[in-house]
Amino acid sequence: MLFSIKRPRALLNAALTGKLADVAYYQDPIFGFEVPKTCPDVPESVLEPWSSWPSREEYDKRYKDLALRFKQNFKKFEEGTPIEVVEAGPRV
């Protein structure tokens, strides 16, 4: 799927102008960040990345794999990193 610059720009503009201040959010179950459920000029399907995959199961599998690779790669930086930063990483 090609991703037009129009949608990321709309998300950024909404964040910078306060249009996301009063929308509902959900917490990403693996990475823990907050994702808006709606955003002006952005289809909800963009805010729900799994909806663009043919299979939710395949999306979940690949997403968990990404998180595991993130954790593995971060091990190079753990020494000297505050524990709260380490613990803020993906939960898999």
C-alpha positions as CSV (number, residue, x, y, z in Angstrom):
1,M,0.0,0.0,0.0
2,L,1.4,3.4,-1.0
3,F,1.2,6.0,1.7
4,S,0.6,9.6,0.6
5,I,2.4,12.4,2.4
6,K,-1.1,14.0,2.8
7,R,-2.1,11.8,5.7
8,P,1.1,12.1,7.8
9,R,0.9,15.9,7.2
10,A,-2.7,16.0,8.3
11,L,-1.8,14.0,11.5
12,L,1.1,16.4,12.3
13,N,-1.0,19.5,11.6
14,A,-3.8,18.2,13.9
15,A,-1.3,17.5,16.6
16,L,0.4,20.9,16.3
17,T,-2.9,22.9,16.2
18,G,-4.5,21.1,19.1
19,K,-7.1,19.2,17.1
20,L,-6.1,15.9,18.8
21,A,-6.5,17.3,22.3
22,D,-10.1,16.2,22.8
23,V,-10.3,13.0,20.8
24,A,-10.4,9.5,22.2
25,Y,-7.2,7.4,22.2
26,Y,-6.3,3.8,22.6
27,Q,-3.0,2.5,24.0
28,D,-1.0,0.3,21.7
29,P,-0.7,-3.1,23.5
30,I,2.9,-3.7,22.5
31,F,4.7,-0.4,22.3
32,G,2.4,1.4,24.8
33,F,2.1,4.7,22.9
34,E,-1.3,6.5,22.6
35,V,-3.0,6.4,19.2
36,P,-5.9,8.7,18.4
37,K,-9.0,6.9,17.3
38,T,-10.0,9.8,15.0
39,C,-8.2,12.7,13.3
40,P,-9.6,15.3,11.0
41,D,-8.8,14.6,7.3
42,V,-7.4,11.1,8.1
43,P,-9.4,7.9,7.5
44,E,-9.8,5.7,10.6
45,S,-8.2,2.9,8.6
46,V,-4.9,4.8,8.7
47,L,-5.1,5.0,12.5
48,E,-5.8,1.2,12.6
49,P,-2.9,-0.2,10.6
50,W,-4.1,-3.8,10.9
51,S,-7.1,-2.9,8.8
52,S,-4.9,-2.7,5.7
53,W,-3.7,-6.2,6.0
54,P,-5.5,-9.2,4.5
55,S,-5.3,-11.0,7.9
56,R,-5.3,-9.6,11.4
57,E,-3.4,-12.7,12.6
58,E,-0.6,-12.1,10.1
59,Y,-0.4,-8.4,11.1
60,D,-0.2,-9.4,14.8
61,K,2.5,-11.9,14.1
62,R,4.6,-9.4,12.1
63,Y,4.0,-6.7,14.7
64,K,5.2,-8.9,17.5
65,D,8.2,-9.8,15.5
66,L,9.0,-6.2,15.0
67,A,8.8,-5.6,18.8
68,L,11.1,-8.6,19.4
69,R,13.6,-7.3,17.0
70,F,13.4,-3.8,18.6
71,K,14.1,-5.4,22.0
72,Q,17.0,-7.5,20.7
73,N,18.6,-4.4,19.0
74,F,18.1,-2.3,22.1
75,K,20.3,-4.7,24.2
76,K,23.3,-2.9,22.6
77,F,22.3,0.3,24.4
78,E,21.0,-1.1,27.8
79,E,24.2,-0.6,29.7
80,G,24.1,2.8,31.2
81,T,20.5,3.4,30.2
82,P,18.1,4.3,33.1
83,I,15.9,1.3,34.0
84,E,12.7,3.2,33.4
85,V,13.8,3.8,29.8
86,V,14.6,0.0,29.3
87,E,11.2,-0.9,30.9
88,A,9.4,1.5,28.6
89,G,10.2,-0.7,25.6
90,P,7.9,-3.1,23.8
91,R,6.0,-5.6,25.9
92,V,6.1,-9.0,24.2
